[in-house]
């Protein structure tokens, strides 16, 4: 019976480590996607298109930024699904192998999300950030194209 509990604890640690790694990977990829999007937008502002070839180059970069943001949005959605499944697996594992589940107790204490107001807002912003970058790319692209053709 002692070996079973030791094996259960090792499996539990493994699950928690997987959950931590998924969250860390999502954070690192968010930083990467934000940096790429900001570089594309700021690159356009710094080298304000003055010729048709520069406008076309920035248009191509903006389309790349839009595609990257769509990919980012898809990756975020998949990451949230993986985390949800892993949380449920951990909670089920706790119920099965331990007398008092740690995460289950935490969720019960949170109740009807009354203690989660601030984190939920940040998670919501994190989910729509790729969409905001897509809109920003489109806006900046139209702004540059409009200002170029008005000045021409």
N, C-alpha and C positions, 0 to 999 in steps of 0.2 A: 504493500500500500504506500510506503514511503517513496518508492521509485515512481509510482504513478503520479504522486503530487509533485515530485521534482520535475518529471517530464512535463507535467501540466504547466508548471511555473516557467519552464524554458520555452514552451510553446507560446505562453502568454507574453513573455518578454519579446519573442520573435514577432508576434502580431503587433505589439506596441511599437517596435522598431520600424516595421513596415509602414505603419501609420505616420510615424515621425518623418520617415524618408519621403513619403508622398507629399507631405506638407512642405518639407524643405525643398523638394524638387519644384513644386508649384511656385514657391516664393522666388527661387532663382530664375525660373523661366519668366515670371512676371517682370523681374528687374530687366532681363534681357529684352523682352518685347517692348517695354516702356522705353528703354535706351534706344532701340532701333527706330521706333516711331518718332521719338523726340529728335533724333539725329536727322531723319528725313525732313521733318518739318523745319527745324532750325537751319538745316543746310539750304533749304529753299529760301528762307528769309535772309540768310547771310549773302547768298549769291542770287539776289533778286533777279529773276529772268529778264534779260535785256534784249535778247534776240529770240527768234522763233525756235532755233535749235535748243536754246536753254529752256524755253517753255516746254518743248517736247521732252527734253531730258527730265525736267521736274515732273511732268505728267506721268512719265514712265515710273519714276521713283514713287510718286503718289499712289499709282496703281499697285506697285509692289508693297507699299505700306498698307493699303487696303487689304490685299491678299494675306499679308502677314497678320493683320488684325483679325481677319476671319479665322485663320488657323489658330491664333491665340484664343479666340472665343471658344472654338471647338475643344481645344486642349483644356481650358478651364472647366468646361462642362463635364468632360470626361474625368478630370481630376476630382471634381466634387462628387461625382457618382462613385468613383473608386473609394474615396474617403468615407462616404456614407455606408457603403457595403462593408468596409473594414470596421467601422464603428459598430455596426450591427453584429458582425461576426465576433468582435471582442466582447460585446455585451452578452451575446448568447453563450460564449465560452465561459464568461464569469458566472452566469446563472447555472451553468452545468457543473463547473468544477470548484467553485468557491462558495462559501456560505453567504457572504455579503458581497455583491458586485460593486466594485468601486465606481465604474462609470454609470451604472444604473442608479446608484445612490446620488451621484452628482446630477444626473438628469432629473431625478425626482425632486431634488432640492431646488433646481431651477424653475420647476413648475411650468406655468404657462408663459415661459419666456420673459417673465417680469424682470429677471436679472440680466437678460441678454440684449437689452435694447441697443447699447452702443456697439457691441460686436456685430449684430445683425446689420446695422447701418453700414459698417465698413465692408462686410461681406457683400452686401448689395451693390455698393460702389465698385468693388472689385469685379463683380460679375458684369457690370455694364461698361467698365473701362475700355475694353476693346471696341465696343460700339461707339463710344465717345471719340476714340481715336479715328475710327472710320469716318465719322461725321466731320471731324477736324481736317482730315486729309482732303475730303471732298470740298469743304469750305475753302481751304487754302488753295487748292487747285483752281477752283473757279475764281477766287480772288486774283490770283496771279494771271490767269488767262484773261480775265475781264480787264484788269489794269493794263496788260500788255497790248491788247487789241484796241483799247480806248486811246492809249498813248500813240499808237501807230498811225 
